[in-house]
């Protein structure tokens, strides 16, 4: 039996909205409460991954 056989499948009417929170000015707030300017700033955010640095993996900017 594969992992997919155990997957739970929900109908659209069984789903519920997911509230997204983010950190703003030192505290957490729901994105739904943002004004139009703050929603624009949130949409323009860049996402990145930070890799670990150490003796075997020196820190270098990715190309």
C-alpha positions in Angstrom: 0.0 0.0 0.0 1.4 3.4 -1.0 1.3 6.6 1.1 -1.2 8.1 -1.4 -3.8 5.4 -0.5 -4.0 6.8 3.0 -4.5 10.4 1.9 -7.5 12.3 3.2 -9.5 14.0 0.5 -11.9 16.8 1.4 -14.7 18.2 -0.7 -14.7 22.0 -1.1 -17.8 22.3 1.2 -15.8 20.5 4.0 -12.9 22.9 3.9 -12.5 26.0 6.0 -10.6 29.2 5.4 -7.0 29.4 6.8 -6.1 32.6 8.6 -2.5 33.7 7.8 -0.5 35.5 10.5 2.8 37.3 10.1 5.2 39.3 12.2 4.8 43.1 11.8 6.7 45.7 13.9 7.7 43.2 16.6 4.4 41.4 17.1 2.2 39.0 15.2 -1.0 40.0 13.4 -3.4 38.4 11.0 -2.9 39.5 7.4 -6.7 39.9 7.0 -6.5 42.9 9.4 -3.9 44.8 7.3 -4.8 48.1 5.7 -4.3 48.4 1.9 -0.8 49.7 2.2 0.4 47.0 4.6 -1.2 44.3 2.3 0.8 45.8 -0.6 4.0 45.6 1.5 3.2 42.0 2.5 2.7 41.0 -1.2 6.1 42.5 -2.2 8.0 40.5 0.5 10.8 38.3 -0.8 11.2 34.8 0.6 14.6 33.2 1.0 16.4 30.2 2.5 19.3 30.7 4.8 21.8 27.9 4.8 23.9 26.9 7.8 27.5 28.1 8.0 30.3 26.2 9.7 33.8 24.9 9.3 32.8 22.5 6.5 30.3 24.8 4.8 31.6 28.4 4.6 29.1 31.2 4.2 28.9 32.6 0.7 26.2 34.4 -1.2 24.4 32.2 -3.7 25.0 33.1 -7.3 
